[in-house]
């Protein structure tokens, strides 16, 4: 029985519909240079009971009616620790070298619990990059304007760009055009891809969502493997990555003609 429910090969991208841990454990080693992912934040409440009941991390009810939310975000802290440690352990089997890196988006409230869990898989915590959204969130007081990333390496990391600091400024994905509740902007994702991989190398995203990591990878001439458990978001990712692959082929064709 295959480890996935569906597999789509789109240009330099291979997409799997299925559970991240099951797929990673069941496919052949990928030889990936980096894992870049946006897992569920599981921060919808201050108690474990509140997290299990959370519907949308404090989003307004009218916003939830428009965009809904996504499965897995009401896990407890222990559930998310278990998931991310499992992903980190399995990534070591799929890494192309000891210089491979892992970058996972993370709510600031979860850093103290998640970083040690990932470290326990044998990865080295290298940095905590910050995404500056350049606009204030809802609420009062010190209103949220950023998200954190946990950045790890198996051993000594291999980097391919020095253009970016540990604060990356990029506007949010537009509310009128985004196709996933927590869609990350392509400008931000291209930055992560450029720093951690070279052209032609492979990126793994076990929490693919709407496919932004894959689109950024193809835009920058990388290869991509994505895993998504939600069929609706999987379809969105397939469509967006198909369009990115088409644009990439067109650009390569224009480059060949110019040469």
N, C-alpha and C positions, 0 to 999 in steps of 0.2 A: 504494500500500500504506500503511495507517495506521501512525502512529508508535507505536501501542500495541496490545496484545493484546486489551484489553477496556476498556470505559468504562461507568461507572455514575454516574447523576445521582440524588442522594438529597437532596431539599430544596435547601438552599443549598450543598451539597457536590457536587463532581465528582471522581470517583476513577478513576485510570488504572492498569491493570495493565501494567507494562512497565519498560524501562530508563530511569532518571532522565534521562540525557543525551539519549537518543533522543526521549523524550516531550517534554522541554522544547524541543528543537530543532524538533519537528514540529507543535506546536500553535500556535494563534493567540495573540498577546500577551495576557497575563492582566490586566495593570494591578494587580498585587499590591502591597500596602502593606508586606508583610514575608515573608521566608522564615524558617521555623523548622523545624529538622530535627535528627535524631539519627542521623548516619551511622555506619557500622561504625567501631569504634575501632582495629582492627588493632594491638592492643597485647598479643597473647598470648605474646610472647617478646622477648628482648633482642637477638636477631640477626634478620636478614631471613629466614634459613632457618627459624628457629623460628617466626616469624610465619606463614610459608606453611603450616607444619604445625600451627599452634595450633588447638585444638578448642573452647576456651571461656574464654579469658582467666583461667585459673587457677581456674575453678570446680571444685568437687568432682565426682568421676565420677558419684556418685549423683544430684547435681543435674542434670548433663548428661543422664542417662538420663530424668529427669522432664521437662525442658523443651527438650531438644535445643539447638541453636544456630542461627545463621542465616547464609545465604550472604553472601560478601563480606568477612567478618570476618578472613579469613586472607590478605588482600592485603598486599603489601609497603608500606613507607612511600611509595615512589615512586608506586605505584598509587593510594594514597589521595590523595596530593598532586595527581595528575593529575585524579582524579575531582572533588575539591572545587574545584579551580581551574576546571574545565569548568562545574560547576554555578554558580559565581559569575559567570562570563562570561555564561552564558545568562540568569541572573536579571536582569541589567541590561536585557535585551530585554523582560522580563516585568514590570518594576517600574512602578508608577504615577507615580512622581516621583523627583526626586533625593534626597528625604528617606526613601526606602525603606530598610529595614534587613534584615540577615542575622544569624541567631543559630544556631550549630551546636554541639552538644555535642561534647566532645573529652576524651580521656584526657590527663592532665597530661604524660605522657611524649612526647606528639606535638605539643605546642603550638609548640615551636621550629621544627618542620618545616612545620606546616600553616598557621600564621598568615602567613608570607611568601608561601606559594603563593596564598592567597586575596587577599592584598594585591596580588599581581602581576596580578590581574584588574581592578585599578583601584578597589578598595574601600578604605575607610579604617577601620582598626582603632580602635574606639571604647572597648571595655571587655572585661573578662574576668569576667563574672558567675560566681558559684560556687553550686552547689547543695549545701547542708548537709543530709545525709540524717538527721541527728539520731540516728544509731546507728552503732556501729563495725562495720567489715567484718571479714572473717576475717584470721587471721595473728597476728603478734607485732610488737613495736616500735611504730612510728607507724602504727597501723592506719587503713586508708582510711575516711574518713567523708564525702568530698565528691566531686563531679565538676565539671569546668570547662565553660564555654561561651565560644566565640569570637564576639564581637559586632562587626559591621561595619556601615557605612553607605555608600551610594553617594557622598553628599556630606554635607550637614548633616542629621543625623537628625531625624525628627519623632517626638516622644514624646507619650503621651496619659495618663500617670499618674505621679505622684511618690510613690506609696505604698510603693515597694520600693527597698531598697538593692542593692548588688552581691553580697550574700550572701542567698540565698533559702532559708529553712528549710522543709522539707517532708519528712515521712516517706516512705520507699520505698513503691512499690506492693506490696500484700500478696502474699506468696509463694503464698497459698492462692487468690487470686482473679485474679492477673495472667494475661494471655492472650498475652503476648509475652515472650521471654527478657529483654529490656532495657526493659520497659515503664516509661515515666515516669509519675509520679503526676499526676492531673488538677489538684490544687492547684498544683503547680509550673507546669504548662503554662498554666493560666489566668493566672498571674502574667506570664508572657512575652507572652501574647496581649494582656493589658490594657495593658502598658507600650507595646507597639509598634504597636498598631492602635486605631482607633476603631470603634464599632458600624457595621456595614454594609460595612466594608472587607474586602478579600480577603487570605487567608494562603495561601502555598504551602508544602507540605512534600514535598520530593522523595524523602524516606526515610521513608515514612508508617508502616511497621511495622504495629502493631495499631491505629493510628488515634487515639492519645491527643491529638495536636495538633488533629485535626479535631473530636473531641468537645469539647475546650475551646473551640474557635472557635465552634461552634454554641451551646454553653452561654452564650456572651457575645455572641450576635447578630452574629457575623461570618460571612463567606462563606469557603469552603475549597476548595482544590484539592490533592489528595494523589496521590502516585505511589508504587507499591510493585511490586517485581519478583518477589516470592515469592507464588505463588498461594494458599498456605495463609494467610499473614498478610493478604493482600488480602481474603480472605473474612472474616477476623476484623474487619478495619477496616470493611468494608461493614456487617456486623451491628451493631457498636458505634455507628457513625455513624447508621445507620437508627434505632436506639433514641434517640440524642441528638436527632435531627431530630424524632422523634415527641414527645419530651418538650418540645422547644422550641415545637412547634405547640400543644400542650396549654396551656403557660404563656401563650402569646400569646392563645389563646382565652379563658382565664380573665381575662387583663388586659382584653380587649375587653368582656367581660361586666361587669367591675367599673366600667369607664368609662361 
